[in-house]
């Protein structure tokens, strides 16, 4: 399967959840992170979060940004 097919399949959903890319090729990782329509994209790991960095869904997943200073605006 070529990289364009991977991108097409990954982006062909209404819900764009997190994505994990495992590769040794920096160009492949860069291409995929730019092309995937996902809220969070990890490279060579998965589900590693920093509570200070906001994250959010894409398309029908999520409703804005969570965590980080930006999420506090919902309560001010």
Biopython code that builds the backbone (N, CA, C, O; Angstrom):
import numpy as np
from Bio.PDB.StructureBuilder import StructureBuilder

atoms = [
    (1, "UNK", "N", (0.857, -1.170, 0.000)),
    (1, "UNK", "CA", (0.000, 0.000, 0.000)),
    (1, "UNK", "C", (0.904, 1.235, 0.000)),
    (1, "UNK", "O", (1.836, 1.324, 0.800)),
    (2, "UNK", "N", (0.632, 2.171, -0.883)),
    (2, "UNK", "CA", (1.454, 3.382, -0.944)),
    (2, "UNK", "C", (0.953, 4.444, 0.031)),
    (2, "UNK", "O", (-0.143, 4.328, 0.580)),
    (3, "UNK", "N", (1.752, 5.465, 0.237)),
    (3, "UNK", "CA", (1.448, 6.496, 1.234)),
    (3, "UNK", "C", (0.160, 7.260, 0.908)),
    (3, "UNK", "O", (-0.562, 7.665, 1.819)),
    (4, "UNK", "N", (-0.129, 7.458, -0.361)),
    (4, "UNK", "CA", (-1.361, 8.163, -0.739)),
    (4, "UNK", "C", (-2.596, 7.355, -0.376)),
    (4, "UNK", "O", (-3.620, 7.922, 0.004)),
    (5, "UNK", "N", (-2.509, 6.045, -0.489)),
    (5, "UNK", "CA", (-3.622, 5.181, -0.097)),
    (5, "UNK", "C", (-3.819, 5.217, 1.418)),
    (5, "UNK", "O", (-4.953, 5.230, 1.899)),
    (6, "UNK", "N", (-2.734, 5.234, 2.156)),
    (6, "UNK", "CA", (-2.817, 5.339, 3.619)),
    (6, "UNK", "C", (-3.515, 6.641, 4.008)),
    (6, "UNK", "O", (-4.406, 6.639, 4.857)),
    (7, "UNK", "N", (-3.117, 7.736, 3.398)),
    (7, "UNK", "CA", (-3.718, 9.044, 3.689)),
    (7, "UNK", "C", (-5.194, 9.045, 3.319)),
    (7, "UNK", "O", (-6.025, 9.529, 4.087)),
    (8, "UNK", "N", (-5.525, 8.510, 2.151)),
    (8, "UNK", "CA", (-6.919, 8.479, 1.701)),
    (8, "UNK", "C", (-7.785, 7.679, 2.676)),
    (8, "UNK", "O", (-8.867, 8.123, 3.061)),
    (9, "UNK", "N", (-7.310, 6.516, 3.066)),
    (9, "UNK", "CA", (-8.094, 5.681, 3.995)),
    (9, "UNK", "C", (-8.240, 6.333, 5.364)),
    (9, "UNK", "O", (-9.321, 6.320, 5.952)),
    (10, "UNK", "N", (-7.162, 6.897, 5.862)),
    (10, "UNK", "CA", (-7.201, 7.514, 7.190)),
    (10, "UNK", "C", (-8.131, 8.722, 7.222)),
    (10, "UNK", "O", (-8.793, 8.959, 8.232)),
    (11, "UNK", "N", (-8.190, 9.482, 6.143)),
    (11, "UNK", "CA", (-9.012, 10.698, 6.114)),
    (11, "UNK", "C", (-10.435, 10.455, 5.633)),
    (11, "UNK", "O", (-11.218, 11.401, 5.552)),
    (12, "UNK", "N", (-10.791, 9.220, 5.314)),
    (12, "UNK", "CA", (-12.117, 8.918, 4.746)),
    (12, "UNK", "C", (-13.157, 8.613, 5.820)),
    (12, "UNK", "O", (-14.042, 7.788, 5.595)),
    (13, "UNK", "N", (-13.072, 9.252, 6.966)),
    (13, "UNK", "CA", (-14.054, 9.046, 8.022)),
    (13, "UNK", "C", (-14.612, 10.389, 8.468)),
    (13, "UNK", "O", (-14.023, 11.438, 8.207)),
    (14, "UNK", "N", (-15.756, 10.345, 9.143)),
    (14, "UNK", "CA", (-16.340, 11.569, 9.693)),
    (14, "UNK", "C", (-15.680, 11.940, 11.016)),
    (14, "UNK", "O", (-15.678, 13.104, 11.417)),
    (15, "UNK", "N", (-15.125, 10.944, 11.683)),
    (15, "UNK", "CA", (-14.492, 11.161, 12.977)),
    (15, "UNK", "C", (-12.995, 10.984, 12.820)),
    (15, "UNK", "O", (-12.528, 9.939, 12.366)),
    (16, "UNK", "N", (-12.264, 11.980, 13.187)),
    (16, "UNK", "CA", (-10.806, 11.908, 13.077)),
    (16, "UNK", "C", (-10.214, 11.873, 14.472)),
    (16, "UNK", "O", (-10.005, 12.905, 15.108)),
    (17, "UNK", "N", (-9.954, 10.683, 14.923)),
    (17, "UNK", "CA", (-9.377, 10.470, 16.235)),
    (17, "UNK", "C", (-7.861, 10.596, 16.147)),
    (17, "UNK", "O", (-7.337, 10.881, 15.070)),
    (18, "UNK", "N", (-7.152, 10.394, 17.236)),
    (18, "UNK", "CA", (-5.695, 10.500, 17.181)),
    (18, "UNK", "C", (-5.083, 9.502, 16.200)),
    (18, "UNK", "O", (-5.683, 8.476, 15.879)),
    (19, "UNK", "N", (-3.891, 9.821, 15.737)),
    (19, "UNK", "CA", (-3.171, 8.955, 14.810)),
    (19, "UNK", "C", (-1.777, 8.692, 15.343)),
    (19, "UNK", "O", (-1.167, 9.558, 15.970)),
    (20, "UNK", "N", (-1.282, 7.505, 15.091)),
    (20, "UNK", "CA", (0.079, 7.148, 15.460)),
    (20, "UNK", "C", (0.830, 6.687, 14.225)),
    (20, "UNK", "O", (0.351, 5.835, 13.477)),
    (21, "UNK", "N", (2.007, 7.251, 14.017)),
    (21, "UNK", "CA", (2.839, 6.909, 12.867)),
    (21, "UNK", "C", (4.120, 6.279, 13.392)),
    (21, "UNK", "O", (4.823, 6.875, 14.208)),
    (22, "UNK", "N", (4.417, 5.087, 12.928)),
    (22, "UNK", "CA", (5.655, 4.418, 13.310)),
    (22, "UNK", "C", (6.498, 4.248, 12.059)),
    (22, "UNK", "O", (6.144, 3.485, 11.160)),
    (23, "UNK", "N", (7.604, 4.957, 12.004)),
    (23, "UNK", "CA", (8.473, 4.936, 10.836)),
    (23, "UNK", "C", (9.886, 5.340, 11.218)),
    (23, "UNK", "O", (10.100, 6.012, 12.227)),
    (24, "UNK", "N", (10.841, 4.928, 10.411)),
    (24, "UNK", "CA", (12.218, 5.376, 10.580)),
    (24, "UNK", "C", (12.548, 6.488, 9.597)),
    (24, "UNK", "O", (13.643, 7.050, 9.630)),
    (25, "UNK", "N", (11.604, 6.802, 8.728)),
    (25, "UNK", "CA", (11.839, 7.780, 7.671)),
    (25, "UNK", "C", (11.230, 9.126, 8.068)),
    (25, "UNK", "O", (10.012, 9.244, 8.197)),
    (26, "UNK", "N", (12.068, 10.126, 8.258)),
    (26, "UNK", "CA", (11.597, 11.455, 8.665)),
    (26, "UNK", "C", (10.677, 12.074, 7.614)),
    (26, "UNK", "O", (9.690, 12.719, 7.966)),
    (27, "UNK", "N", (10.980, 11.890, 6.347)),
    (27, "UNK", "CA", (10.140, 12.453, 5.279)),
    (27, "UNK", "C", (8.743, 11.843, 5.293)),
    (27, "UNK", "O", (7.757, 12.549, 5.081)),
    (28, "UNK", "N", (8.652, 10.553, 5.537)),
    (28, "UNK", "CA", (7.349, 9.893, 5.624)),
    (28, "UNK", "C", (6.557, 10.447, 6.802)),
    (28, "UNK", "O", (5.372, 10.749, 6.662)),
    (29, "UNK", "N", (7.196, 10.583, 7.953)),
    (29, "UNK", "CA", (6.527, 11.130, 9.134)),
    (29, "UNK", "C", (6.046, 12.551, 8.869)),
    (29, "UNK", "O", (4.919, 12.899, 9.221)),
    (30, "UNK", "N", (6.878, 13.361, 8.260)),
    (30, "UNK", "CA", (6.516, 14.748, 7.964)),
    (30, "UNK", "C", (5.342, 14.811, 6.990)),
    (30, "UNK", "O", (4.408, 15.588, 7.190)),
    (31, "UNK", "N", (5.388, 14.007, 5.952)),
    (31, "UNK", "CA", (4.300, 13.983, 4.962)),
    (31, "UNK", "C", (2.986, 13.572, 5.612)),
    (31, "UNK", "O", (1.953, 14.203, 5.387)),
    (32, "UNK", "N", (3.026, 12.515, 6.417)),
    (32, "UNK", "CA", (1.795, 12.025, 7.034)),
    (32, "UNK", "C", (1.239, 12.996, 8.070)),
    (32, "UNK", "O", (0.026, 13.198, 8.122)),
    (33, "UNK", "N", (2.087, 13.598, 8.893)),
    (33, "UNK", "CA", (1.570, 14.526, 9.901)),
    (33, "UNK", "C", (0.894, 15.723, 9.259)),
    (33, "UNK", "O", (-0.059, 16.265, 9.818)),
    (34, "UNK", "N", (1.361, 16.135, 8.118)),
    (34, "UNK", "CA", (0.742, 17.266, 7.418)),
    (34, "UNK", "C", (-0.531, 16.865, 6.686)),
    (34, "UNK", "O", (-1.441, 17.680, 6.530)),
    (35, "UNK", "N", (-0.602, 15.627, 6.240)),
    (35, "UNK", "CA", (-1.729, 15.194, 5.415)),
    (35, "UNK", "C", (-2.892, 14.620, 6.217)),
    (35, "UNK", "O", (-4.042, 14.721, 5.790)),
    (36, "UNK", "N", (-2.612, 14.021, 7.368)),
    (36, "UNK", "CA", (-3.683, 13.398, 8.147)),
    (36, "UNK", "C", (-4.536, 14.453, 8.828)),
    (36, "UNK", "O", (-4.021, 15.398, 9.427)),
    (37, "UNK", "N", (-5.822, 14.281, 8.731)),
    (37, "UNK", "CA", (-6.753, 15.189, 9.386)),
    (37, "UNK", "C", (-7.141, 14.559, 10.720)),
    (37, "UNK", "O", (-8.194, 13.937, 10.853)),
    (38, "UNK", "N", (-6.266, 14.737, 11.694)),
    (38, "UNK", "CA", (-6.453, 14.148, 13.013)),
    (38, "UNK", "C", (-6.178, 15.201, 14.073)),
    (38, "UNK", "O", (-5.407, 16.135, 13.854)),
    (39, "UNK", "N", (-6.819, 15.037, 15.226)),
    (39, "UNK", "CA", (-6.626, 15.996, 16.305)),
    (39, "UNK", "C", (-5.219, 15.974, 16.859)),
    (39, "UNK", "O", (-4.643, 17.026, 17.139)),
    (40, "UNK", "N", (-4.660, 14.789, 17.019)),
    (40, "UNK", "CA", (-3.305, 14.612, 17.522)),
    (40, "UNK", "C", (-2.628, 13.549, 16.687)),
    (40, "UNK", "O", (-3.235, 12.529, 16.363)),
    (41, "UNK", "N", (-1.372, 13.781, 16.334)),
    (41, "UNK", "CA", (-0.592, 12.789, 15.589)),
    (41, "UNK", "C", (0.701, 12.548, 16.350)),
    (41, "UNK", "O", (1.479, 13.475, 16.575)),
    (42, "UNK", "N", (0.930, 11.294, 16.748)),
    (42, "UNK", "CA", (2.156, 10.915, 17.422)),
    (42, "UNK", "C", (3.092, 10.249, 16.427)),
    (42, "UNK", "O", (2.647, 9.572, 15.500)),
    (43, "UNK", "N", (4.392, 10.444, 16.622)),
    (43, "UNK", "CA", (5.399, 9.795, 15.795)),
    (43, "UNK", "C", (6.222, 8.873, 16.677)),
    (43, "UNK", "O", (6.842, 9.305, 17.648)),
    (44, "UNK", "N", (6.216, 7.599, 16.321)),
    (44, "UNK", "CA", (6.975, 6.548, 17.014)),
    (44, "UNK", "C", (6.610, 6.405, 18.488)),
    (44, "UNK", "O", (7.433, 5.977, 19.297)),
    (45, "UNK", "N", (5.385, 6.760, 18.831)),
    (45, "UNK", "CA", (4.828, 6.527, 20.155)),
    (45, "UNK", "C", (3.315, 6.698, 20.028)),
    (45, "UNK", "O", (2.816, 7.024, 18.951)),
    (46, "UNK", "N", (2.587, 6.479, 21.117)),
    (46, "UNK", "CA", (1.140, 6.673, 21.064)),
    (46, "UNK", "C", (0.636, 6.981, 22.459)),
    (46, "UNK", "O", (1.082, 6.386, 23.440)),
    (47, "UNK", "N", (-0.294, 7.913, 22.539)),
    (47, "UNK", "CA", (-0.965, 8.267, 23.782)),
    (47, "UNK", "C", (-0.015, 8.885, 24.810)),
    (47, "UNK", "O", (-0.165, 8.669, 26.012)),
    (48, "UNK", "N", (0.951, 9.647, 24.330)),
    (48, "UNK", "CA", (1.861, 10.382, 25.211)),
    (48, "UNK", "C", (1.387, 11.825, 25.214)),
    (48, "UNK", "O", (1.423, 12.499, 24.184)),
    (49, "UNK", "N", (0.942, 12.300, 26.372)),
    (49, "UNK", "CA", (0.348, 13.630, 26.462)),
    (49, "UNK", "C", (1.059, 14.498, 27.484)),
    (49, "UNK", "O", (1.561, 14.001, 28.492)),
    (50, "UNK", "N", (1.099, 15.771, 27.223)),
    (50, "UNK", "CA", (1.579, 16.773, 28.165)),
    (50, "UNK", "C", (0.366, 17.620, 28.534)),
    (50, "UNK", "O", (-0.259, 18.212, 27.654)),
    (51, "UNK", "N", (0.027, 17.687, 29.798)),
    (51, "UNK", "CA", (-1.191, 18.383, 30.213)),
    (51, "UNK", "C", (-1.147, 19.879, 29.924)),
    (51, "UNK", "O", (-2.182, 20.543, 29.974)),
    (52, "UNK", "N", (0.028, 20.419, 29.625)),
    (52, "UNK", "CA", (0.133, 21.848, 29.336)),
    (52, "UNK", "C", (-0.120, 22.165, 27.865)),
    (52, "UNK", "O", (-0.263, 23.330, 27.496)),
    (53, "UNK", "N", (-0.176, 21.138, 27.032)),
    (53, "UNK", "CA", (-0.363, 21.356, 25.601)),
    (53, "UNK", "C", (-1.807, 21.043, 25.236)),
    (53, "UNK", "O", (-2.275, 19.931, 25.479)),
    (54, "UNK", "N", (-2.525, 22.011, 24.654)),
    (54, "UNK", "CA", (-3.918, 21.762, 24.290)),
    (54, "UNK", "C", (-4.034, 20.753, 23.152)),
    (54, "UNK", "O", (-3.146, 20.641, 22.306)),
    (55, "UNK", "N", (-5.141, 20.027, 23.149)),
    (55, "UNK", "CA", (-5.411, 19.109, 22.057)),
    (55, "UNK", "C", (-6.888, 19.185, 21.746)),
    (55, "UNK", "O", (-7.667, 19.714, 22.539)),
    (56, "UNK", "N", (-7.271, 18.673, 20.625)),
    (56, "UNK", "CA", (-8.674, 18.669, 20.261)),
    (56, "UNK", "C", (-8.933, 17.787, 19.067)),
    (56, "UNK", "O", (-8.013, 17.370, 18.364)),
    (57, "UNK", "N", (-10.192, 17.514, 18.854)),
    (57, "UNK", "CA", (-10.589, 16.677, 17.740)),
    (57, "UNK", "C", (-10.591, 17.430, 16.429)),
    (57, "UNK", "O", (-10.310, 18.627, 16.372)),
    (58, "UNK", "N", (-10.909, 16.711, 15.398)),
    (58, "UNK", "CA", (-10.955, 17.253, 14.042)),
    (58, "UNK", "C", (-12.225, 16.717, 13.411)),
    (58, "UNK", "O", (-12.643, 15.605, 13.733)),
    (59, "UNK", "N", (-12.831, 17.451, 12.548)),
    (59, "UNK", "CA", (-14.112, 17.082, 11.927)),
    (59, "UNK", "C", (-15.158, 16.906, 13.023)),
    (59, "UNK", "O", (-15.374, 17.821, 13.818)),
    (60, "UNK", "N", (-15.815, 15.736, 13.079)),
    (60, "UNK", "CA", (-16.898, 15.499, 14.028)),
    (60, "UNK", "C", (-16.401, 15.040, 15.400)),
    (60, "UNK", "O", (-17.213, 14.773, 16.286)),
    (61, "UNK", "N", (-15.105, 14.946, 15.588)),
    (61, "UNK", "CA", (-14.543, 14.508, 16.868)),
    (61, "UNK", "C", (-14.175, 15.726, 17.705)),
    (61, "UNK", "O", (-13.335, 16.535, 17.310)),
    (62, "UNK", "N", (-14.789, 15.842, 18.822)),
    (62, "UNK", "CA", (-14.434, 16.931, 19.724)),
    (62, "UNK", "C", (-15.164, 18.222, 19.403)),
    (62, "UNK", "O", (-15.824, 18.357, 18.373)),
    (63, "UNK", "N", (-15.024, 19.147, 20.305)),
    (63, "UNK", "CA", (-15.701, 20.435, 20.172)),
    (63, "UNK", "C", (-14.814, 21.556, 20.685)),
    (63, "UNK", "O", (-15.241, 22.352, 21.521)),
    (64, "UNK", "N", (-13.607, 21.624, 20.205)),
    (64, "UNK", "CA", (-12.702, 22.668, 20.655)),
    (64, "UNK", "C", (-11.435, 22.097, 21.240)),
    (64, "UNK", "O", (-11.088, 20.940, 21.003)),
    (65, "UNK", "N", (-10.752, 22.911, 22.000)),
    (65, "UNK", "CA", (-9.471, 22.510, 22.579)),
    (65, "UNK", "C", (-9.639, 22.164, 24.049)),
    (65, "UNK", "O", (-10.406, 22.800, 24.772)),
    (66, "UNK", "N", (-8.916, 21.157, 24.469)),
    (66, "UNK", "CA", (-8.914, 20.746, 25.867)),
    (66, "UNK", "C", (-7.490, 20.802, 26.386)),
    (66, "UNK", "O", (-6.533, 20.722, 25.617)),
    (67, "UNK", "N", (-7.360, 20.938, 27.678)),
    (67, "UNK", "CA", (-6.092, 21.036, 28.394)),
    (67, "UNK", "C", (-5.373, 22.330, 28.045)),
    (67, "UNK", "O", (-5.786, 23.051, 27.136)),
    (68, "UNK", "N", (-4.322, 22.616, 28.751)),
    (68, "UNK", "CA", (-3.558, 23.822, 28.509)),
    (68, "UNK", "C", (-4.322, 25.080, 28.901)),
    (68, "UNK", "O", (-5.463, 25.008, 29.357)),
    (69, "UNK", "N", (-3.704, 26.196, 28.725)),
    (69, "UNK", "CA", (-4.273, 27.489, 29.096)),
    (69, "UNK", "C", (-5.513, 27.826, 28.275)),
    (69, "UNK", "O", (-6.409, 28.516, 28.761)),
    (70, "UNK", "N", (-5.571, 27.344, 27.031)),
    (70, "UNK", "CA", (-6.700, 27.654, 26.160)),
    (70, "UNK", "C", (-8.010, 27.074, 26.681)),
    (70, "UNK", "O", (-9.074, 27.656, 26.468)),
    (71, "UNK", "N", (-7.941, 25.941, 27.358)),
    (71, "UNK", "CA", (-9.172, 25.339, 27.865)),
    (71, "UNK", "C", (-9.768, 26.145, 29.008)),
    (71, "UNK", "O", (-10.969, 26.058, 29.261)),
    (72, "UNK", "N", (-8.950, 26.928, 29.702)),
    (72, "UNK", "CA", (-9.473, 27.730, 30.823)),
    (72, "UNK", "C", (-10.411, 28.827, 30.341)),
    (72, "UNK", "O", (-11.248, 29.295, 31.112)),
    (73, "UNK", "N", (-10.293, 29.248, 29.084)),
    (73, "UNK", "CA", (-11.185, 30.280, 28.552)),
    (73, "UNK", "C", (-12.643, 29.833, 28.581)),
    (73, "UNK", "O", (-13.538, 30.679, 28.592)),
    (74, "UNK", "N", (-12.906, 28.529, 28.592)),
    (74, "UNK", "CA", (-14.273, 28.027, 28.667)),
    (74, "UNK", "C", (-14.918, 28.327, 30.007)),
    (74, "UNK", "O", (-16.143, 28.304, 30.129)),
    (75, "UNK", "N", (-14.105, 28.607, 31.009)),
    (75, "UNK", "CA", (-14.621, 28.802, 32.359)),
    (75, "UNK", "C", (-14.506, 30.244, 32.854)),
    (75, "UNK", "O", (-14.939, 30.545, 33.966)),
    (76, "UNK", "N", (-13.938, 31.127, 32.058)),
    (76, "UNK", "CA", (-13.752, 32.504, 32.485)),
    (76, "UNK", "C", (-14.883, 33.390, 31.996)),
    (76, "UNK", "O", (-14.887, 34.591, 32.267)),
]
sb = StructureBuilder()
sb.init_structure("model")
sb.init_model(0)
sb.init_chain("A")
sb.init_seg("    ")
for serial, (resi, resn, name, xyz) in enumerate(atoms, 1):
    if name == "N":
        sb.init_residue(resn, " ", resi, " ")
    sb.init_atom(name, np.array(xyz, "f"), 0.0, 1.0, " ", f" {name:<3s}", serial, name[0])
structure = sb.get_structure()
